[in-house]
Amino acid sequence: MNRRAVLAQLGRQRIRLFTDSRVWARFSRNRLALISVALLLAVIALCMLAPVLPIRDPDQPNTASRMLAPGQEGHLLGTDSLGRDLLSRIIWGGRISLTAGILASTLAMAAGVVLGIFAGYVGGRVDAVLMRCVDVIMAFPVILLAMAIIAALGPSLTNAMLAAAAAGIPLYARVARAQVLTLRELDFVLAARAMGVPHGRIMVEHILPNILTPLIVTYTLDIGNMIILTSSLSFLGLGAQPPTADWGNMIAAGRAHIRSVPHLVLIPGAAIFLVVLAFNLLGDGLRDATDPRMEK
C-alpha cells in the first residue's frame, strides 16, 4: 500500500464516527433524546408554517379582548395587555427566538473553529497569544459582554445575534484547539506533512473533518444557551424591538401584570424552558451515543 493510500485510510478512521451504525443504535435507545428530537421537529415545523397556519395576526391589537384567560373567546392561550392573540405571538416569536439562537451558535462556531484550529495547529507564540485573547473574553460575564457590544452597535435583533455570537466564540475555540493538539501528532497528519501537503489543506481536509463530532455535540448544547441569551437581551430591550414578537420581549411585556395575569409570563417562559431543555437533552444524547465507553 503506497503512502497516499495509507494517508487516506488513516484520515477516514475518525470521520466515520457519525456514520457508524452503533452510534445511532445507542442514540435510538435514549428515550429522552428521541422525545427531544420529536419536540424540536414539531416546534420548528410549527414555526416555519406560521405564515400559512389559520392563526390571528400576532401584531394586531384588540382592546376589547385584553388579557383574556386561556380558552376564552376563541383564544387558545389567551391574549396579552393589548388584546393580541398569545398563541399566534408564541408561534411567530418562536421563529425569531429559534432563528436568533441557531444563527448566533452557527456564527460563534464558525469563528471559534477557525481560531481554535489555527492556534492549535500552529502552536508556539501564536497559540499563546490567541488563547490569552480568548481567556480575556471568557473573563467577562456573557450577558455583560453582549450588552457592551450592543451598546456600541445599537439595540436590534441582528446586533443581539452578533453580540451573542461574539460571546460564544471562546467555547468553540477551546474545544477545537483541544482536539487539534491531539490530532496534529497522529500518523495521518504527520504523513500529510511528510508528503508536502500545504498546511491550509491539512487543516481543512484532514483535521477539520476529524473534530466535527465534539463540535456538533457542543453546538447542539450551545443553541439552548444562545436562545436564553438572545431572549434575555430582548427582555432587556436590546434585542427584537416591539411590536415584533419574541419570547424574551413577551416576558418583558407581561411582567407588569404577573400577579393578576400570570399566563402572560408563564406561557413564553414555558416555551423557552421546553425548547432549551429539548436541545440540552439532544446534546446529551449525542454525547453519550458518540462515546464508545457507553457501549453496553
N, C-alpha and C positions, 0 to 999 in steps of 0.2 A: 504494500500500500504506500503510495507516494505521500509527501508531506502535505500537499494540498488536500488530499482526501482525509488525512488524519486531522487536519485543522477543521475541516467541515464537520467531521464526526464529533470532535470534542466540543465544538461550538453549539451543536444541537442538543447536547445532553441535558442542559438546564431549560432550554426553550420549551421542551415538550411537557413541562410540568402541568400547565393548564389544559393540555390536550390528553393527559393521562386519564384513562377511564376510572382508575382507582380514586383520583381526586374527586371526580363528580359522584362516584359511589359514596364516598364519605360525606360529601355535601348533601346528597339526597337523603341521608339518614338523620340529618339535623332538621328536626321538625320546625324549630323556631326560625331557622334560616329560610326554609321553604315558605313559611307563613309570611315572613317579612318580604320575600320576593313577590308573593301574590298581592300583598297590601300595596307595595310600591308600584307594581304594574297597574293596579286598579286606580290608584291616585293619579299617576302620570297620565293614564288614558282619559280619566275624567277631566283633568285639567286641559289636555290637548284638545278634547272635544267640546270645550266650553263654548266656542262660537256657534256650534250647531245644536247645542242642547236646548230644550224648551225651558229655559230659566229666565228670570227677570233681568233687566238692565242693572248691573251692580252699582252704577253711579247715579241712578235715578231716584231722587228723594220723594218721599210721600209723607208730608207732615200729619196727615190724617191717620197714619198707621205707624206711629212712632213707638219704638221699644215694645213691640208685641212679644209675648212669650212664644216659645217654640210650639208650632202646630196651630196657631191662631190665624184665621182669615187666609188660609192657603199658603202661609209662610212656614215651611217645614222646620226651619231653625230660628224663626222669629225675625225681628227687624232691629236695626240699630237706632240711635238717637235722632237720625234724620229720616227714618222710615224706609231705609234701603234694605233689601232682602239679604239676610245673612248667608243663606245657602249659596246664592249667586256670588256674593263677595268672597266667601271661603273658596269657591272653585276658581274664580278669576284671580284671587290673591295667591292661590297655590301655584298658578302659572308664574307669578312674579317671584315668589319665595323659592320655589324649586329651581327656576332658571338662575336666580342670583346665586344660590348655593352651589349648583353644579358648575356654572361658569367660573365662579371665584376659585373653586377647588381645581378646575382644569388649568386656569392661568397660573395658579400657585405651583401646581405640579410641573407644568412645562418649564417655568423659570427655575424652580428648585432643582429639577433633574439635570438641566444643563449645567447649573452651577456645581452641583454635587459631583457629577461625572467628571467635569473638568478638573475640579480641585483634587478629587481622589486619584485620578489618573496621572496628573502632572506631579502632584506631591510637592515636597520641599517648601520653600518660602511662599510659593503661590498658594498652596493648600493652607498654610498657616495664616496668611493674610485674609483669604476669603472666609475661612472658618471663624476668624475673630470678628469679622464683619457680621457673620451670621449670629455669633454669640451676642453681639451688641443689640441686634434686632430682637433676639429672644429674651433679652433682659427687660424689655418693655412689656407691660401687660397688653394682651392682644387688643382689647377694646380701646385702651388709651392710644395705642399706636394707630389703630384705624381711625379714631376720632381726630387725631393730629393730622393725618393725611387728608381727611375730608375737610378739615378746617382750612387747609391750603388749597384744595381743589374746588370746594363748594359742595353743598348738600345736593345729592341726586342719587338715583339708583345706580347709575353707571359708576359714579365715583365711589359709592359704597362697595360695589363689587371689586373695583380696583384696590381699594383700601384693604378689604378682606383678603384679596389675593396676595398683596404685599406682605401682610401679616402672616400668611401661611407658607411663604417660601422657605423659611428655615427648616420646617418639618421635613419637607421633601429633600432638601439639600442634605440634611443629616442622614436620612435613610439611604439616598443614592450613594453618598460618599462612603458610608459604612460597607455597602455591598461592593463597591468598586475596589476598595482597599484589599478585599479578599480575591476578587476576580483577576486583578491585574497581575497576580503572581501565579495564576493557573496555567496549565500547559497550552491551552488553545490561544491565550493571549501572548504568551512567550513565543509560541510558534509563529503567530502572525507578525510579531516584531522581527523575528529572525528572517522571515520571508520578505521583509521590506515593505509590509503593508503600511500605508500612511496612518499616522496616529488618529487623525479625524475619522478615518474609515474604521479603525479598530473600535473607537468609542461608539460609533453609530451602529455598526453591523455586528460586532462581537460582544461588546459589553452591555449596551442598552437592552437588547432582547433578553439578556440573561438576568436583568434586575427588575423585569416587569412584574414578577409575581409579588414581591413585597410592596412594590409601588401601587399595584392595583388594590391590594388589601388596605394600604394606608389611605389611598384615595377614597375608597368606599367608606371608611370610618370618618374621614375628614369632611365629607359632604354634609353630614349631620351637624358638625361643628360650624361649618360655614353658613348653614341655614339659620342656626341660632345667632351667629354673629351679625349677619345681614338683617335679620329680623330685629335684633337689638338696636342696630343703627337706625332702622325705620321707626322703632319705638321712640327713639330719642329725637326724631325729626330730621335725621341726617341721611336717610335712605330714600325709599319711594315716597313721593310727595302726594298729599291728598289732592283730588279725590281718588287717585289710583289705589285700588285695593291691594293690601299687603298684610300678611298675618301679623307683622310687627306693629304697623300703624293702626290696625284694627284693635289690638290690645290697648294701645295708647288712647284711642278714641273712646274706648269703653271703660277705662279705669275710673273716670269721674262718676260712673253710675254702678260701680262694682257692688255696692251694698244693696241697692234697690233692684238692679237688673244684672245679676252676676253672669248670665249667659253671654253677655257681650264680650266678656273677657275669657270665660271658660271655653267657649267653642273654638276661637282661634288658638288659644293656648293648647287645647287638646289636639288640634291639627298639627301644631309644631311638635308636640310630645310624641304623637304616634309616628309621624314621618321620621323624625330623628331616631327614635327607638328602632324603627324598621331598618334604617341604614346601619345602625350600630350592630344589630343582630346579623345583618347580611355580612358586614365586615368580619364579625367574629366567626361566622360560618365559613367564609372563605379562608380565614387564617387557619382554622382547625383543619379544613379539608386539604390545604396545601402543606400541612406539616406532616411528614412521614411518620413522626412519632405517635400520631393519633391513630395509626393503623391498628385495627384490632383483629 
